């Protein structure tokens, strides 16, 4: 798991406990969850800034990041869907 998901889990755990043991109203729980999600997003944006924009050679890192984490899974999914379509194709 990524660090971001573990941060989110740790921050949401008290809300689950308070809801389970003290019957906290859902409205207050929703406000807390929205607040936690905003904090986690801000921290993830800061982490991306810290990784990619603190150095002068950040453009290469950004290209590699998007190729590895954005393009590769999309290309793998596309290839899997093409192979599945070829397997399921019926010839008339």
N, C-alpha and C positions, 0 to 999 in steps of 0.2 A: 504494500500500500504506500501511497505517496504521503509525504509529510502533511500536505494540505488536508487530506481526508482524515488523518489521525488528529490533526488540530480540531477539525470540525467535530469529530466524535467526542473528543475530550470536552469541548465546550458545550455540546448538547447533552452529555450524560447527566449533569445536575438537573436539567429540565425534565428528563425522563424520571429521575428519582422523585423530584418534587411532585410531578403529576401523579405518579403511582402511589406515593405514601401520604400526600397531603391534599390530594384532589384539587390541584390548581386549575382554575378555569381555563378553558381552551383559548380564550381571547388573550390572556396574559402570556400563555405559552406561545401563541403565534407571534406576538410582539417580540418575545425573547428570541425565537428562531430566526425571525427576519433580521434582528439586530446582529445575531451571531453570523448569519450568512453575509451581511454587509462587511463585518469585520474581517471575515475570512477572505472575501474578495479583495479588500483593500490590502491585506497582507500578501496575497498572491500577486497583485499588481506590483507591490513594492519588491517582492522577490524577483519578478521578471525584470524590473528596472535594475536591480542590483546585479543580476547576472549579465544582462545584455548591454546596458548603457553606461556602465562605470568605466569601460575601456574604450579606446579609440578604434579598435578593430571589431566593433560589435556587429557590423554588417555581415561578416562571414558567420558568426555565431547565430544570428537570426535566420539566415538562409538554411544552415544545417538544422536548426531547431524545427523550422517549419517543414523541412523535408522529412525529418525523422518522425516527428509527432503529428504532423497534419497530412502530408501527402502519402507516406508509406501505408498507413492503414486504409486510406481511401483507395489506393491502387490495389491493395490486397483484396479488399471487398469487391472491387470491380472485377478482378480476375476470378474470384470465387463465384460471382454471379454469372459471369460468362461461361465458366466451366459447368455450373449447375444448369444453365439454359441449354448447353450442348448435350448434357446427359439426359435431360428431360424432354428434349425435342423428339417429336414423333415424325417419322418419315411416311409420307403418303404416296 
